[in-house]
Amino acid sequence: MSDTVMVRIDGEVIAAKAGQSVLQVARANDKYIPALCYMEGLSAVGSCRLCMIEVSGVKRLLPACTTPVQEGLAVSTSSTQLQSYRRMALELLFAERNHVCSVCVSSGHCELQSLAQEHGMTHVRYPYNFPRLTPDTSHPRYVFDPNRCVLCSRCVRTCAQIEGAHVWDIAGRGIDSGPVAEMQRPWGEASSCTSCGKCVQACPTGALAEKGWAVEEMTKQRTVVSTLNSMRESQ
Amino acid sequence: MDKARIGTCWLDGCSGCHMSLLDIDEAIVDVLARADIVFGPLVDAQEWPEGVDVAIIEGAVSSTDDLELLTTARERSGIVVALGDCAVTGNVPAMRNGIPTRSLLERVYVEGATEQPGIPTDGVPALLRQAQPLHAHVKVDVHVPGCPPSPETILYVVGELLEGRVPDVGSRQRFG
């Protein structure tokens, strides 16, 4: 069948559908590749660099979420070198902003925190940036705390691609970039926001949270986006 | 065999990590059979002694006093353990780091004071520009994250060190 391609992931030969990414094929076959910016049901952007893999015949590393499968593709997903780069990427995420797990509503339910533990990250080897960032509490139901943001853009894509409101965007450049609501208005004044809260559910950390929760109390429904997307695709 | 010598101290922390250390309960009797605690909030010594085998340090480095004690402990100890998130990441004490020290002190002791406004200088050490984790200032041999680290992890770390092994904290603890 022409739309089936055979690929090799960590030595195992797997049948994949043309058009799928390496990450999608790996996950469908119970092969774990860590990722933070990827979310099933949204477009892939390859920004967090945690799903980097080694592709046979390619000298540089490629993100599994944006690398499409092709006939004969052979990849390695968990070499010692990849593990060390992933830990480095995690440490840089922690160094960039103020991720104070001990006072975070999402502690114990946070993808960044879990990934750090999973990778045996006991400390950050790089100097902390300690930026001064102010939370946006203007929305009546939700809060955005940029201190906890990892710039994954899952909120931006969820709002644009699932809710269709496109309230969020990433503004600024480099280390100074971050999500803004409606061309940098306070979230509470964003008239296009439907207050659906799907961005909050999509956020991997405590950067977007419901108001009214204390430390460790904010749990998220991670499957909201993928469920809505698969329901639409099946129509 | 001579007993090992352990020193502990807390810098800018809440003492919660020391509470978790005490939470190893009766296991502390076994630890004390193999080691003496020669410095720390739990004992009387006034100065960090020479020849300490293991220094267990809680808290971030926030003041000139913190830095002096940390430097002395590092010089006089074989292994330095950063115990808990404040020592490992800066944690809550580092939440002030984006604010200039002067503005911070004025906000608290002048604007925030109802009586005798003024920044205290007598008998208190000067604040450093930022509260930092231990390894921003000295070499740290073992990092134990957690707020606080669990008694089980602390007992594992101390047990390994007393056996002459370097503990692999790895995925035993999460931050927070």
HADDOCK unambig.tbl for C-alpha pairs under 7 A between the chains (distance, minus, plus):
assign (segid A and resid 100 and name CA) (segid B and resid 91 and name CA) 5.67 0.50 0.50
assign (segid A and resid 100 and name CA) (segid B and resid 92 and name CA) 6.84 0.50 0.50
assign (segid A and resid 101 and name CA) (segid B and resid 175 and name CA) 5.98 0.50 0.50
assign (segid A and resid 101 and name CA) (segid B and resid 176 and name CA) 4.41 0.50 0.50
assign (segid A and resid 102 and name CA) (segid B and resid 147 and name CA) 6.09 0.50 0.50
assign (segid A and resid 102 and name CA) (segid B and resid 176 and name CA) 3.85 0.50 0.50
assign (segid A and resid 107 and name CA) (segid B and resid 176 and name CA) 6.66 0.50 0.50
assign (segid A and resid 113 and name CA) (segid B and resid 174 and name CA) 6.89 0.50 0.50
assign (segid A and resid 113 and name CA) (segid B and resid 175 and name CA) 6.75 0.50 0.50
assign (segid A and resid 117 and name CA) (segid B and resid 171 and name CA) 5.02 0.50 0.50
assign (segid A and resid 117 and name CA) (segid B and resid 173 and name CA) 6.78 0.50 0.50
assign (segid A and resid 117 and name CA) (segid B and resid 174 and name CA) 5.27 0.50 0.50
assign (segid A and resid 118 and name CA) (segid B and resid 171 and name CA) 5.89 0.50 0.50
assign (segid A and resid 119 and name CA) (segid B and resid 171 and name CA) 7.00 0.50 0.50
assign (segid A and resid 120 and name CA) (segid B and resid 170 and name CA) 4.10 0.50 0.50
assign (segid A and resid 120 and name CA) (segid B and resid 171 and name CA) 4.53 0.50 0.50
assign (segid A and resid 121 and name CA) (segid B and resid 170 and name CA) 6.62 0.50 0.50
assign (segid A and resid 122 and name CA) (segid B and resid 143 and name CA) 5.87 0.50 0.50
assign (segid A and resid 122 and name CA) (segid B and resid 144 and name CA) 6.51 0.50 0.50
assign (segid A and resid 122 and name CA) (segid B and resid 145 and name CA) 6.02 0.50 0.50
assign (segid A and resid 122 and name CA) (segid B and resid 170 and name CA) 6.36 0.50 0.50
assign (segid A and resid 123 and name CA) (segid B and resid 88 and name CA) 6.07 0.50 0.50
assign (segid A and resid 123 and name CA) (segid B and resid 89 and name CA) 6.92 0.50 0.50
assign (segid A and resid 123 and name CA) (segid B and resid 143 and name CA) 6.49 0.50 0.50
assign (segid A and resid 130 and name CA) (segid B and resid 97 and name CA) 6.14 0.50 0.50
assign (segid A and resid 130 and name CA) (segid B and resid 98 and name CA) 5.97 0.50 0.50
assign (segid A and resid 131 and name CA) (segid B and resid 98 and name CA) 5.71 0.50 0.50
assign (segid A and resid 132 and name CA) (segid B and resid 98 and name CA) 4.57 0.50 0.50
